[in-house]
């Protein structure tokens, strides 16, 4: 079974203006991603701030992305939260919008044990139609899905991918081994780990930086996929300053600041997220200057 996408994907921000979802900006951003060669857009993932959006707003974002894409790029909708029934309800809203899959994060705050985690994902699989990409991000959720559980879930064909955002590299290697030969494709979810996970057999990346430098992420991933691993490594290293600057504060605070600086959309956030601090902004500007963007 072919991977749902191969190449550079983007965890799209949700642009706001005057407290509302800025659909005009979404149109521009989706078109920019398509023009840059981006392979997939994740709408309403963590970077898209769905935790502070209501259900209608989230659906508006996903619907707008799908309508603009019109089949030209893969759209994956974030449905995950720490309430299994809410995940199911959200996924059902998106089933006829045109998205290719759903991104389901491991439960956070209330978290769970291994059996609860298995039942969470299987209950979603049994009650929704969209294929499932698992999102593992222990720094946000406090839970790290383990290789044996990934292997177990991979026996269900509805699971088609993992966005892996752990820094436990030995365990990440075991996860790649656990799903090898299955329909589950692995993707890097950390920009500073993109090259490393590609070397393990990752099918691509789901990037924050691609929100404003999609061409550079496309170039790096494409170079690797074409066998020019040295060029890919050099490009990865050149992006490390911006990767660090993007996570000096909670994502997507720096990302939205960068996009506002570059004139791509408003940097408006929703509380409890707040505008970037002066010191972090200086580091961000320095990194953008290093890339010749400002």
N, C-alpha and C positions, 0 to 999 in steps of 0.2 A: 504494500500500500504506500503510495507516494505521500510525502509530508504535506501538511496543509499549506505550508509555504516554505520556501528556501531563500535565504538572503537576509536583508536588513529590514526589520520591522520597527515600528515606532509606537511607544506608549504615549498616545496623543494627550496633550493638555486639553482641558475644557476652557475655552476663552469666555470670560465674563465681561459685561459692560453694564455699568449702573445696576449691578446686582442681578442681572439676567444673563442667561446663556446667549452668547453672541454667535448666532448661526451664520451671519455673513463672514465672520472670521473663520468659522469651521470650514466653510466652502473654500476659502483661500488656502487654508492649511492643507486640506485634503488634496487640492489640485497641486500644491507645491510638492507634496509627498509623491504623488503619481509622476510628476515631471522629473523628480530626482531618481526614480527607479526603485523606490521603496516597495517591498514585497507585500507588506501587511500593515494595517492600522489596527491598534487595540484601542477601542473607544470605551471610555468609562472604566479603564483600569485604575489602579491606585493613583497614577499620575494625573488622571482626569478628575480627581476629587469627588467621586460619587458619594463618599461618606457624608458630604454636606449638601447633597442634591436630593430633591424628592424624586419619586418614581417617574413623574411626567417629564421632568427635566432630563433625567437619564435617558428615557426613551427618545426624547427630542434629539439628543446628541447622537445616539445610535442611528436613528432614522435619517438624520441629516447626512451622516457619514455614508450610509448605504446608498442614499439617493444620489449624492454627488459622485460616489465611486462608480455606480451603475455597472458593476461587474468588472471594472478596470483594475481593481486592487482588492485583495482579501481583507474583509472587515471581521474582526473578532471582538465580541462585546463582553465587557466585564460584567459578571452577574454575582460574583462572590461576596459573601459577608459571613458573619458568625451565627446566622440563623438559617438552618437548612431549608425551611419552608419558604423563607423570603427569597433564597436563591432560586428555588423552583418557580415561584410567582414571577420573578424578574425575567427568567429565561423564557417563560411562556409569552411574555409581552413582546419578546424580540424574535420569536420563531418565524414570523412572516415578514420581517423587515428586510431580509436580504443578507444578513450576516452569516458567515461560514461556520462559526463556532462560538463557544462561550469560554471565557477565562474565569476559573473558579479558584479563588484564593483559599488556602488553609484557614480554618476558623481562628479568630483572634480573640483576645481578652478572656472569654469563658473557655476557649481552647477545648481540649478534650484528650482522652487517652487513645491508644492505637485503634481499638475496636470502634470507638466513636468516630474517629477520623475515617476509617474504612466505610462505616455505615453512612456518614455524611456524604461522601462522594458517590457511593453506590445508590443512595436514595435520590440524589440529583440525577444520576444517569438513568435510573428506572422511571423517572417522572418527567423528563424533558427530552426534547428531540435533538437539540443542537449538540454536536460533538463537543467534548470537554477537553480543554487545556488546563492542566493543574498549575497553579501558581504557588511556588514555594518561596517564601520570603521571611525567614525566621527573625530578621531584625525588626520587622513590623508586627509579626504575629506572635512571636514567642514560641513557635512550634516548628519543628523541622521534620518534614515527611521523610521517612527512611527508605532505603533501597528495597527491603523485603516487601514493604507495603506498596511501593510503586510497581514491583513485579506482580503482586496480586491484582492490583487495579488494571494493569495492562492486559490481563486476560479478558477484560471486557472491551469490546471493540469501539465503544463510544469514547474511550479515552484515547486521544490522538496526539497529545503533546504535554510537555512540561516546560514552563518558564522557571528556570532555576536561578535563584538569587541568593544562594548560600555561599559563604566564604570557606566552608569546611571542605577543602579541595579533595582530600582522600575519600570522604563520603560521597562527594559529587562524582568522583570516578566510579565508585561502586554503583551509583544510580545509573550512569550510562551503561554499565555492564548489565544491570538488572533488566533494562528495557531493550537491550540489543536483540534484534531479530523480531521485535514486535512492531505494531503500528504506531507506537509512541515515539515521537520525535522530540529531541531535547533542544532547548534554546537558551542562550545566555540572557539573563535578566539584569545583569550588572555591567555597565559600560566598561568598567575597568577590568572585567574578566572576559570580555568578548573573545579575544584571541585565544585565551586559555581554553575556553569551552569549545571553540571551533576545532582546536587540535584534538579534543576528545571524541569528535564526531558530531558536534552540534550542527543542526541544520540552519542555524542563523542566530539572529539576535533580536531582542525586543528592547529598544534603546530609548533612553530619555533624551540624550544629546541629539538624536535624530530629529527632534522637534524643530531645531533651528539649523542643523548642519546635516540634513539627510544625504546630501551628495557625498560627504566625507565618510559617513557610515556605509553607504552603498559601495564606495570605492574600496574601503578596507575589506569588507566581507566578500565582495566580488573578487578581489585579488586573491584572497584565500581560496575561494571556491574554484578559481581558475588555476590553482597550483602555485601561484607566486606567493609563497608563505613568507619570504623575506620582506617583500614589499608590504604585505599585510601587517607584519610585526612592526615595521618602521612606522606605518600609519597609526597603528594602535598606540605606540609610544608617543607619537606627536600629539595624540588626543588626550594623553594622561592629565595634563594641567587642567583642561576643561572638565574632564571627568571628576577630578578632585573638587574643583570649584562648584560643581553642580550638587555636591553632597556635603558642603561645609555647613549647610542648614538643611532642614527637612525638605525633601522633595515634595511638591514641585516649586517651592519658593524661589530658588535660584534659577530654575529653568524658565519660569514665567518672567523673572526679571530680565534674563538674557533676551527673551523674545520681545519684550517691550523695548529694550535698548536697540534691538535690530529692526524695530518697526513692524513686527509680524502680527502682534495682537497686544491687547492690554495686559498689563501684569497683575490685574485685579485678582485677588484671592478671597476666600471665604474663611471667616474665623472658625476655628482657632488659628488657622494659618495667617501669618502676618508678613508684611513687607520685609525684604531682606535687610539685615543690619549693614552698617557702613563698612566694617572691616571685610565682611564676606562679599559685599558688592565690589570693593576694590579688587579683591582676588579674582572675582568673576570678570571684571573689565580687563584686568591684566591678561587673563586666559583668552578672552575674545580678541584682544590685540595681538596676542601671540599667534593666533590663527589668521590674522589679517582681516578680521571682520569689522573692526572699528578703528 
